Amino acid sequence: MGFLQDAPQLAHPHRNDRLLTALLDRIFPSKRRAALDADLDALGDYAQMAFERSARSARQKPVLTQWDAWGRRVDRIELTRAWTEGPQLTTRHAILAAGHEQHEHARLEEFARVYVYHIASEFYTCPLAMTDGAATALKTSGNKALIERALPHLLSRDASQFWLSGQWMTENAGGSDVGNTETVAAQDAAGQWRLYGRKWFSSAVVGEAALALARPEGAGSGTAALALFYVETMNGAERKPELIIDRLKDKLGTHELPTAEIHLDGLPAWPLGELAHGVRQVAPMLNVTRTWNAICAVASMARAIALARDYAARRQAFGRRLIEQPLHAQTLADMQAEFEGAFALAFEVAYLLGRVEQKVATLQETASLRLLTPLAKLWTGKMAVSLCSEALECFGGAGYIEDTGLPQLLRDAQVYAIWEGTTNVLSLDSLRALAGNNSLAALRKVIAGWLGEAHNAQASFAIHAALDAAATHMDPQKTERNALEAGARGIATTLVRCAAAALLARQAAWSSSRGDERPAAALRRFLGHGLLRLSDIHGEDTRLLLE
């Protein structure tokens, strides 16, 4: 037979993940740990099983059947095996329900589960994120009737009662500029609101409910006139006829996720609150869905690095294993250091979200969460693409071959930078956060607290110097608005790297006191990659380069 290369094997995503274990050891209450560990172990077992299953069978895509054999419109979607298993796993292991319990670690507990489950779920976590966001928006709305109607289903621990909820915001004319939404809400003769229009990109179309933006009939133009509506999609086992699925999207990645274009032709709807300012009502779920995005991006990085490291220990080239080759080892170590920074930041955002929701956060934590959430999402989204690309390169030609399953890592990673706001949209959102509520001052105070636990003079000096440079760069007396917006990516990346470095320093101090020097090595390597990403913006050069 000749030489046969061993394929990479997946270590247990919970028991073999030292970062997750250390995080939970440092933060999570011991009295709740046994139940959480049991769920994480089970989800890790499922992840290993799913990895092995994918190696034995070809990947599937959802299939839309619009008409039955007798010409009746059915819009039936056949899902992949992982998606049919999703409701049982979600409810059995309280993936969503855990995040809405009444204690400050609820979100941390939820997102630890998400992190272990995500890759195996085949992006079933996307509608779970939308459902989590919908539950949050409903609770914030105070709409007692809708809360009593929907929340028990959205947060159910019983698969037979569990509902998914989508978010239907994106339209052809709108995109990120939802003020161009063309969907109309009108009342029928009985006073029931109904939606009419086309949604170009609808998540969780297989779900039982959704939140949708629409313009009430007779309302003015612009974003402020939009209202947020709750809809249900099913009549028992059948889809409501007023919801028409035009087609499923053919996407670069996330192939198992049935993203659809839909028409709404009088779909019954109920407003969450006032018949205006719907975007403002969407805002509470953005912290939630963007945190999902960041955690899932980190999970993709974890999978890519785990497989690349395992392969490096198996693959022999030029007389020794790849992991013993100095340059390959350096590459893997560089990837690991950046990943550890992303992991620390994403889970800190999850932890802060829980503290803010349970009203135990400080004023500085609340203000910094408003800034750190878009920063974490934009940074982890871009990093997932670059790190997964680097990981594929670690496999050589095998990383480019479809039936290894490896190219999917890169295709799927591209979605993180696009979902829930592109890098540019979130960079500008970060500027808005910085313009109000003393967000930068709050962030600096929170970072100082993290560094106070680290007792690392070198890291403190580098981080504070970078923050000073960023503050100077943003000084409105020195920088015109157009230049500030043009350089928003650099500002955002500098701030997020400073936050990640401070969190790495805190974790390094905690781990070193317990005899583990690996986080300290990650901190040194991360600082060595630099914190500053600021750039001088020359508008004339931009104009010339675009001619």
C-alpha angles and dihedrals in degrees: 000000000000124000120349119187117225112239119235115269126216117238116216105287092220110029093042097043106099094182094056092043093050092047093052092043090054100043115014121092111250093223090064097037100088094059092045093048091051091055093044091050091051093047090047090052089052091049091054091047091049091049091053091044092053090054090057101045138044117256117260134212129210115263125217118211108189100179133031123225092274097051098262116144108242107153090202119176121203110209134206121262094256090054093051088051092049101087093052094048093044095052099035092054097035093235092162101021092057092062093059099051118117104257134087094247094055095102092044089052091049096048094047086061092046091051093055095041103040105088093041090050093066088229095309078134088075095071088037088059090049090048091050090050092049092050089051093049092048092051091048092049093062089217097154096192095051093042091054091044101047112018097071088056098043093051098033122142089203115083092209090059098037121117131193119215127205132203115229107191109120121092135171094255096038118042108152089350096074090173086086092062110143100189110117129209116208133173120236125218091278093053095254114144115232131187126227124184148065127286111201098197119025122176123206094017086160089061129101098238143020144185114233136183117228139161112243112235110269094017120131128257127270136053098295092062094059120104130205116235135190117220137181119216107197139070098201106297094347130080115247111259092229088067110074121186109213097185145319117259119253099219137183090243142350086070094167091057111091102221111177146193109226143185122217111208105179098323108179112250141178124209115238093215138326118005092250141047092049092158089057088054089052091055097083091061095050093076087052100046094041089052089052088052093052094046092048091048089053090049090055090051090049091053093047093050093044092055094042092051094046091049091049089057091051104039118087118202131162092001101310143056118281091243088060093053106100098222095044091048089049091052093051091047091051090052091048094052093051091045092052090054091050092047093051093049097045093051093044088056089050090050093048091048089058092048092049094047092050090047095238096111123110119244089254092052091050093050093044092050089060088058101034095053097065090036093054093045096050094044098046091045093056092040093053090060095048095042095047089048090052090047092054089052088055088066095051113209092350088067089064097049115099099214092059086068090227101111088061089069091063096040092051094044092062091070094066093068091051106040118083093011131337122253092264094047092050094044089057090044088055090053089054090051090050091052094061143038092024088274095165092050090048091049091050091051092049091047090049088055092052091048090048088064091047101058090203112141095185094053092043092053094049094046096046091046091053092047090051090051091050092049091051091047090054096047104131089210090063105030127057118226095248091052090047092053092044090054096042094111092056092048092049094048092048093051094045093049090051091052092047092049091052091051091049089052091052092048092046092055092049094047095044090056086059096047100261112123097174096094089051089054090050090052093051092048093046092051088047089059088059134243103228118089097159119133137190109247119218109188093194091056090051090052093049093048091053096050 
